[in-house]
Amino acid sequence: MNTNEKIYLRKSAPERSARMVEAIYGCKWSLTVYQLLQNGKYRPGEMVRSVEGLTTKVLNECLRKNVEFGILQKNSYPEVPPRVEYTVTEFGRKFMKILDALEDLQDEIVNGG
């Protein structure tokens, strides 16, 4: 073997990011939540009122997952009544670009493109 030849190791899938994408796509409401945030809906109550079929329980679970992944940030304000808002983190903006690219790829597949 030539000493200048590079030996490549088996490449593995990016385990953590693949699990994150799977979890987000597995939650059928995550993409809807991102759309709500892009349209200025930051409070859970207004999110639930804006989407038919979305319940507070399901939304809270979805938001919790997104906060754990670092995609969203929960902001609590010491007011009466308490106010909570969610915002997209810098990491979340990068992640959403990947989701947009996946959606574009899906469109190409569907439309023969």
C-alpha positions in Angstrom: 0.0 0.0 0.0 1.2 3.5 -0.9 2.0 5.5 2.3 0.3 8.5 0.8 -3.0 6.8 0.5 -5.6 7.9 3.1 -7.4 5.2 5.1 -11.1 6.1 5.6 -13.0 4.9 8.6 -16.6 3.9 8.4 -18.8 7.0 8.6 -21.7 6.8 11.1 -24.9 8.7 11.1 -25.0 11.7 13.3 -26.8 10.0 16.1 -27.9 12.9 18.3 -29.0 15.2 15.5 -30.7 12.3 13.8 -32.7 11.5 17.0 -33.5 15.2 17.3 -34.9 15.4 13.8 -36.9 12.2 14.3 -38.3 13.5 17.6 -39.3 16.9 16.1 -40.9 15.3 13.0 -42.5 12.7 15.3 -44.3 15.5 17.2 -46.8 16.5 14.5 -47.2 19.9 16.2 -43.5 21.1 16.2 -43.6 22.4 12.7 -46.8 24.2 13.4 -45.3 25.7 16.5 -42.4 27.0 14.5 -44.8 28.6 12.0 -46.7 30.2 14.9 -43.5 31.7 16.3 -42.5 33.0 12.8 -45.9 34.8 12.8 -45.5 36.5 16.2 -47.4 34.0 18.3 -45.1 33.6 21.4 -47.5 32.7 24.2 -48.9 29.2 24.6 -52.5 30.5 25.1 -52.5 32.3 21.8 -50.9 29.3 20.1 -53.7 27.0 21.3 -56.4 29.5 20.2 -54.7 29.8 16.8 -54.7 26.2 15.8 -57.8 23.9 15.6 -57.1 20.6 17.4 -54.1 21.7 19.4 -54.6 21.2 23.1 -52.7 22.8 26.0 -51.4 19.4 27.1 -50.0 18.4 23.7 -48.5 21.9 23.1 -46.8 21.9 26.5 -45.2 18.5 25.7 -44.1 19.8 22.3 -42.6 23.0 23.8 -40.8 21.1 26.5 -39.1 18.8 24.0 -38.0 21.8 21.9 -36.6 23.6 25.0 -34.7 20.4 26.0 -33.2 20.2 22.5 -32.2 23.9 22.7 -34.4 24.9 19.8 -36.7 27.1 21.8 -36.1 29.2 24.9 -38.8 29.6 27.6 -39.1 33.1 29.0 -41.0 33.6 32.2 -42.0 37.1 33.4 -42.8 37.8 37.0 -46.2 39.3 36.4 -49.7 38.7 37.7 -51.0 36.7 36.1 -47.8 35.0 35.1 -46.7 35.4 31.5 -44.6 32.9 29.6 -43.3 33.3 26.0 -41.2 31.1 23.8 -38.6 32.3 21.4 -36.3 30.5 18.9 -32.7 30.2 19.9 -29.7 30.8 17.6 -29.3 27.0 17.4 -33.0 26.7 16.7 -32.7 29.1 13.7 -29.9 26.8 12.3 -32.0 23.7 13.0 -35.0 25.2 11.2 -32.9 25.9 8.1 -32.1 22.2 8.0 -35.8 21.4 8.3 -36.5 23.8 5.4 -33.9 22.1 3.3 -35.5 18.7 4.1 -38.9 20.1 3.0 -37.3 21.4 -0.3 -35.8 18.0 -0.9 -39.2 16.3 -0.3 -40.8 18.8 -2.8 -38.1 17.7 -5.4 -38.9 14.0 -4.7 -42.6 14.5 -5.0 -42.4 16.8 -8.1 -39.8 14.8 -9.9 -37.4 17.5 -9.6 
